[in-house]
Amino acid sequence: MESLMDKNVPTVPFISILYREHAKFLNEKIKDEDLSFGLFPLLIKIYNDEGIIQEQLAHCFHLNESTIARNLKKLEEKGFINRVQDKRTKRIEITQKGRKTAQKVMDYDEKWDEKIKEIIGDEEYISFKNTLIKISEELI
């Protein structure tokens, strides 16, 4: 069967396709959680690094602090996190609702990765992921 993808196209459109398909997959699975796709990575980072501060999140995601602050406000209003004053900074803690949702997202992310492995195999998946990490590290 002939591929519908033009091999002469640069890499970015393919990365964009993967990103959009992943967003559709997660949004469908987590639609009842009242959480947008853009907030998933932030919630998972807070889940994995509870007590992290806003400045660290901005650095981690390569976003300015005002963008992080807006997103934290959304997460807090929806009951996923609490911001706790600690001297001059606010530590971010995840709520029980946030934990439950973060775990769901991570479980579905694992299922997404399994779909990728079914397509390219475990060895090629590891190589693909390592390549993406290497490129990301070099570009930032």
N, C-alpha and C positions, 0 to 999 in steps of 0.2 A: 504494500500500500504506500502510495506517495505521500510524503509529509506536506501538510498545509502551511508549514512554516518556511519562510524564505531564508536560506542559510547565509545570504549576503547581507542580511539586516544586522546592525550592531547588537551588542549584548543587552543594552538597556531595555528595549521593548520586551525581551524575554523575562528579565527580572521583574518588570512591571506586571506582566501576565501572572507570574507566580505570586506576587504580592496581592494582586486583586483577587485571584482565586482563593488564596489563603484567607483573605478578609471575608469573602463570601462564605467560605466553609465555616469559619468561626462565628460570624454573625448569625448564621442559620442555627448553629448548635447552641449558642448562648443568647438567643433572642429574648428570652424571658428574664434575663438578668438586668435589664435597663442599663446597659453599659456599651459604649461604642468601641469599635475596633481600635481606635487610636489610643484608648485608655488602658487596653489590656497589658501592654509591656510595662507601663508605669505601675500598675497594680501588682504584677508579678515581681517586679524589682523590690517593691515595698514588702511583699510577702517574704521574699528571700533575704531581705536586709532590713528587717524591722528595726526602727529607730533611726533610719537614715534621715538626713536632713535635705532640705530643698536644694541647697547648693550642690550637694553630692549628686542628686538626681539630674540637675541641669548638666553637670559635667559628664555623667554617665551617658545621657541621651543626646549630648551635643546640641542642647537647646538653651535658650536664654531663661533666666530665672522667672521672668514674668509669664512665659508660656507654661512653665512647670507650675507656677502659682495658680494660674487659671485652671489647669487640669486637676490639681490637688483640690481646689475648691469644688469642682464637679464631683470628684470622688467622695469628698467629705459630705456634700449635700445629699448624695445618694446613699450614704451610710456605709461606705466601703472602708473608710479610714478615719482616724482622728489625728489632729495636729496638737501636740502637747508642748507647751512652753517649757523650755529647759534653758534657764539663764537667758542668753541673748538669741538663741535659736529655737526653732520648733522642730522637735522630733516627730516623725510620722509613724504612727502605729496603725496596724491593720485591725479591723473589727472582725467579729466572727463571720458576719455576712461577707466581708472582703476575703477572708480565708477560704470560705466555701467556694466563692466565685473564682478566685485565683487558682484553686486546685482544679476546678472544672476546666478552665482555660488551658492549664498545663496538661491535663489529661487529653483534651482535644488536640493540642499541639503535638502531643506524642502520636496520636492517631494520624495526624497530617504527615508527620515524618515517616510513619509506617507506610502510608500511601506512596510517598516518594521512593522509599526503599523497595516497594513492590515493583516500581517502574524501572529503577536503575540498579537494584541490588545493593547489598550491605556494603561491599567494598567500595563501589563507586560513590555511594552515599557519603561515606566517611571522607573520601577524597574531595567530593563536591563541597561538603561542609567546611573542611579545612581550607579549601581554596577561597570560599566566601569569607571566612575569618581573616585569612591572609590579606585579601584585597581590602577588606574593611579597615583592618589595622593600618595598612599602608596609606589609605586615603584620608584617614583622620589624624 
